Amino acid sequence: MPDWSWFSHQWQGSSSGIFSEVKKSMSDDKPCCAADAFRRIRQVKINGIMTGITMLDESIAEIHAQNYGTESEILAALMKKIRIYNYVPKSVEAEYARARMEEYKKVITKSNTKKIE
């Protein structure tokens, strides 16, 4: 009969076991698959058209945590991060930037309000 003791040890949540690997992979920002990326799409109105932006909330949280000083620095960092997961046509780049900055301000305002309460 095989020795399964190593397996049961892994499932008991040891720090070097399966659970730590799963926890680590769940904390990564990158989606693990297309389905995970699809769940991370947020719709934002750009030029009057509802447009899906992948990883917007995660990007906003990351940029906010980096404490950029000026609005132009925040916007540049947001655009760079968002372009990793989204195609941004040159013809509507300014509108994308405006919409992202609006969403950034909404999220930050909402998070600051929650901290006060």
C-alpha positions as a Markdown table, in Angstrom:
| # | Residue | x | y | z |
|---|---|---|---|---|
| 1 | Met | 0.0 | 0.0 | 0.0 |
| 2 | Pro | 1.4 | 3.4 | -0.9 |
| 3 | Asp | 2.5 | 5.9 | 1.8 |
| 4 | Trp | 0.1 | 8.9 | 1.5 |
| 5 | Ser | 1.4 | 10.7 | 4.6 |
| 6 | Trp | 3.1 | 13.4 | 2.5 |
| 7 | Phe | -0.2 | 14.1 | 0.8 |
| 8 | Ser | -2.2 | 14.5 | 4.0 |
| 9 | His | 0.5 | 16.8 | 5.3 |
| 10 | Gln | 0.1 | 19.0 | 2.2 |
| 11 | Trp | -3.7 | 19.3 | 2.8 |
| 12 | Gln | -3.3 | 20.3 | 6.4 |
| 13 | Gly | -2.2 | 23.7 | 5.3 |
| 14 | Ser | 1.6 | 23.6 | 5.9 |
| 15 | Ser | 3.3 | 26.8 | 4.9 |
| 16 | Ser | 5.2 | 25.1 | 2.1 |
| 17 | Gly | 2.3 | 23.0 | 0.8 |
| 18 | Ile | -0.4 | 23.2 | -1.8 |
| 19 | Phe | -2.4 | 25.9 | 0.0 |
| 20 | Ser | 0.4 | 28.4 | 0.1 |
| 21 | Glu | 0.9 | 27.9 | -3.7 |
| 22 | Val | -2.8 | 28.4 | -4.4 |
| 23 | Lys | -2.9 | 31.4 | -2.1 |
| 24 | Lys | 0.1 | 32.9 | -3.7 |
| 25 | Ser | -1.3 | 32.4 | -7.2 |
| 26 | Met | -4.6 | 33.9 | -6.2 |
| 27 | Ser | -2.9 | 37.1 | -4.9 |
| 28 | Asp | -1.1 | 37.7 | -8.2 |
| 29 | Asp | -2.5 | 40.5 | -10.3 |
| 30 | Lys | -2.4 | 38.6 | -13.6 |
| 31 | Pro | -5.5 | 36.6 | -14.6 |
| 32 | Cys | -4.9 | 32.9 | -14.7 |
| 33 | Cys | -7.0 | 32.3 | -17.8 |
| 34 | Ala | -9.4 | 34.0 | -20.2 |
| 35 | Ala | -12.3 | 33.3 | -17.9 |
| 36 | Asp | -10.6 | 35.0 | -15.0 |
| 37 | Ala | -9.8 | 38.0 | -17.2 |
| 38 | Phe | -13.4 | 38.1 | -18.4 |
| 39 | Arg | -14.6 | 38.4 | -14.8 |
| 40 | Arg | -12.3 | 41.4 | -14.2 |
| 41 | Ile | -13.9 | 43.5 | -17.0 |
| 42 | Arg | -15.5 | 46.7 | -15.9 |
| 43 | Gln | -17.7 | 48.7 | -18.2 |
| 44 | Val | -17.0 | 52.4 | -18.5 |
| 45 | Lys | -18.7 | 54.9 | -20.9 |
| 46 | Ile | -16.2 | 56.2 | -23.5 |
| 47 | Asn | -17.5 | 58.6 | -26.2 |
| 48 | Gly | -21.0 | 57.7 | -25.1 |
| 49 | Ile | -20.4 | 53.9 | -25.7 |
| 50 | Met | -20.1 | 51.4 | -22.9 |
| 51 | Thr | -16.7 | 49.9 | -23.2 |
| 52 | Gly | -15.2 | 47.0 | -21.2 |
| 53 | Ile | -11.9 | 47.6 | -19.6 |
| 54 | Thr | -10.0 | 44.6 | -18.3 |
| 55 | Met | -8.2 | 44.9 | -14.9 |
| 56 | Leu | -9.3 | 48.5 | -14.3 |
| 57 | Asp | -10.0 | 48.0 | -10.6 |
| 58 | Glu | -6.7 | 46.2 | -10.0 |
| 59 | Ser | -4.8 | 48.8 | -11.9 |
| 60 | Ile | -6.4 | 51.6 | -9.9 |
| 61 | Ala | -5.6 | 49.9 | -6.6 |
| 62 | Glu | -2.0 | 49.4 | -7.7 |
| 63 | Ile | -1.5 | 52.9 | -8.9 |
| 64 | His | -3.1 | 54.4 | -5.8 |
| 65 | Ala | -0.8 | 52.3 | -3.6 |
| 66 | Gln | 2.2 | 53.8 | -5.4 |
| 67 | Asn | 1.3 | 57.3 | -4.2 |
| 68 | Tyr | 2.0 | 59.3 | -7.4 |
| 69 | Gly | 2.1 | 63.0 | -6.8 |
| 70 | Thr | 0.4 | 64.7 | -9.7 |
| 71 | Glu | -2.7 | 63.9 | -11.8 |
| 72 | Ser | -0.6 | 63.7 | -14.9 |
| 73 | Glu | 1.7 | 61.1 | -13.3 |
| 74 | Ile | -1.3 | 59.1 | -12.1 |
| 75 | Leu | -2.8 | 59.3 | -15.6 |
| 76 | Ala | 0.4 | 58.2 | -17.3 |
| 77 | Ala | 0.8 | 55.2 | -14.9 |
| 78 | Leu | -2.9 | 54.2 | -15.4 |
| 79 | Met | -2.6 | 54.3 | -19.2 |
| 80 | Lys | 0.6 | 52.3 | -19.1 |
| 81 | Lys | -0.9 | 49.7 | -16.8 |
| 82 | Ile | -4.3 | 49.5 | -18.6 |
| 83 | Arg | -2.6 | 49.0 | -22.0 |
| 84 | Ile | -1.1 | 45.8 | -20.8 |
| 85 | Tyr | -4.5 | 44.2 | -20.8 |
| 86 | Asn | -6.5 | 46.4 | -23.2 |
| 87 | Tyr | -6.2 | 47.7 | -26.8 |
| 88 | Val | -6.5 | 51.5 | -26.8 |
| 89 | Pro | -7.1 | 52.9 | -30.3 |
| 90 | Lys | -5.1 | 56.1 | -30.9 |
| 91 | Ser | -8.2 | 57.9 | -32.2 |
| 92 | Val | -9.9 | 57.7 | -28.7 |
| 93 | Glu | -6.8 | 57.7 | -26.5 |
| 94 | Ala | -7.7 | 61.0 | -24.9 |
| 95 | Glu | -11.3 | 59.8 | -24.1 |
| 96 | Tyr | -9.9 | 56.6 | -22.6 |
| 97 | Ala | -7.6 | 58.7 | -20.4 |
| 98 | Arg | -10.4 | 60.9 | -19.3 |
| 99 | Ala | -12.7 | 58.0 | -18.5 |
| 100 | Arg | -10.0 | 56.2 | -16.5 |
| 101 | Met | -9.2 | 59.3 | -14.5 |
| 102 | Glu | -12.8 | 59.7 | -13.7 |
| 103 | Glu | -13.0 | 56.1 | -12.5 |
| 104 | Tyr | -9.8 | 56.5 | -10.5 |
| 105 | Lys | -11.2 | 59.5 | -8.7 |
| 106 | Lys | -14.5 | 57.7 | -8.0 |
| 107 | Val | -12.8 | 54.7 | -6.5 |
| 108 | Ile | -10.4 | 56.8 | -4.4 |
| 109 | Thr | -13.2 | 59.0 | -3.2 |
| 110 | Lys | -15.3 | 56.0 | -2.3 |
| 111 | Ser | -12.4 | 54.3 | -0.5 |
| 112 | Asn | -11.6 | 57.4 | 1.5 |
| 113 | Thr | -15.2 | 57.8 | 2.5 |
| 114 | Lys | -15.3 | 54.2 | 3.8 |
| 115 | Lys | -12.1 | 54.8 | 5.9 |
| 116 | Ile | -13.8 | 57.8 | 7.6 |
| 117 | Glu | -17.0 | 56.0 | 8.5 |
